[in-house]
Amino acid sequence: MKDITEYKTRLLEAWEETYKKGQLTLWVFLALKEGEKYVDEIKAFVEEKTKGTLTCEEQSLYRTLRKYKELEMVDYTTKPGQGGPERKYYYLTEMGIELLQMFTRRNINLFFQPEIKDLMF
């Protein structure tokens, strides 16, 4: 019986790992929807709001933010750091906000529909 439980745990963890990779952009955008943040604040937001089930490395965040800056969905301003170099404070552009709303309506809200909700619980 122990082997089956361990096997199920490994399967669940593999599924979650795949799922989480696709969630980073959503969580970054949700963090920035609250207002501008620097990378450490985004990381803390993601980890806090997902109750630690999603963690992210700074390099992954920087890659994601660079990608969406190039697509004009995210931008940044620089501000003095606390005793160190200037920090980049990222925020959603108008287009980023609009696309987050569109994505949420098309992909997240459906989980609140009774027929889908009943399938899940």
C-alpha positions in Angstrom: 0.0 0.0 0.0 2.9 2.4 0.8 4.2 2.0 -2.8 0.9 3.1 -4.3 0.7 6.1 -2.0 4.2 7.2 -2.9 3.5 6.6 -6.6 0.3 8.8 -6.4 2.3 11.5 -4.6 4.9 11.5 -7.3 2.2 11.7 -10.1 0.5 14.5 -8.3 3.7 16.4 -7.8 4.6 16.0 -11.5 1.2 17.2 -12.6 1.5 20.2 -10.2 4.9 21.1 -11.5 3.6 21.2 -15.1 0.5 23.2 -14.0 2.6 25.7 -12.0 4.9 26.6 -14.9 1.9 27.9 -16.8 0.7 29.9 -13.9 3.6 32.2 -13.4 2.4 34.9 -15.8 -1.0 35.0 -14.2 0.4 35.4 -10.7 2.9 38.1 -11.8 0.1 40.0 -13.5 -2.1 39.7 -10.4 0.7 41.0 -8.3 1.2 44.0 -10.6 -2.6 44.6 -10.7 -2.3 45.7 -7.1 0.3 48.3 -8.1 4.0 48.6 -9.0 6.4 46.2 -7.4 10.0 45.3 -7.6 11.0 41.7 -8.2 11.3 40.7 -4.5 7.9 42.0 -3.8 6.4 40.1 -6.8 8.1 36.9 -5.5 6.7 37.5 -2.0 3.2 38.2 -3.4 3.2 35.0 -5.4 4.4 32.8 -2.6 2.0 34.4 -0.1 -1.1 34.3 -2.2 -0.5 30.7 -3.3 0.2 29.7 0.3 3.7 28.6 -0.8 2.5 26.1 -3.5 4.0 28.3 -6.2 7.5 29.6 -5.8 9.6 31.3 -8.4 13.2 32.1 -8.9 14.3 35.7 -9.5 15.7 34.7 -12.9 12.3 33.3 -14.0 10.6 36.5 -12.9 13.1 38.7 -14.8 12.6 36.6 -17.9 8.9 36.8 -17.6 9.0 40.6 -17.0 11.4 41.2 -19.9 9.2 39.2 -22.2 6.1 41.2 -21.3 7.9 44.5 -21.4 8.9 43.7 -25.0 5.2 43.0 -25.7 4.2 46.3 -24.1 2.1 44.7 -21.4 4.5 45.5 -18.5 6.8 48.5 -18.0 8.9 49.8 -15.1 10.1 52.9 -13.5 13.4 53.2 -11.5 13.5 54.4 -7.9 16.3 54.7 -5.4 17.0 51.4 -3.6 17.4 51.2 0.1 21.1 52.0 0.4 21.9 50.3 -2.9 21.5 50.7 -6.6 18.2 51.9 -8.1 15.4 49.3 -8.3 13.1 48.7 -11.2 9.4 48.9 -10.1 7.3 47.0 -12.6 3.7 47.8 -13.4 1.0 46.7 -15.9 0.5 49.0 -18.8 -3.0 49.8 -20.0 -2.8 47.0 -22.5 -1.5 44.6 -19.8 -4.5 45.4 -17.6 -6.9 45.0 -20.5 -5.4 41.6 -21.5 -5.5 40.4 -17.9 -9.2 41.2 -17.7 -9.8 39.4 -21.0 -7.8 36.4 -19.9 -9.6 36.2 -16.6 -13.1 36.4 -18.3 -12.2 33.7 -20.9 -10.2 31.3 -18.7 -10.8 31.8 -15.0 -14.4 32.8 -14.7 -15.5 29.5 -16.2 -14.5 27.7 -13.0 -17.2 29.6 -11.2 -20.0 28.3 -13.5 -22.1 25.8 -11.6 -21.8 23.0 -14.1 -17.9 23.2 -13.9 -17.8 23.9 -10.2 -19.9 20.7 -9.6 -17.4 18.7 -11.6 -14.6 19.8 -9.4 -16.0 19.3 -6.0 
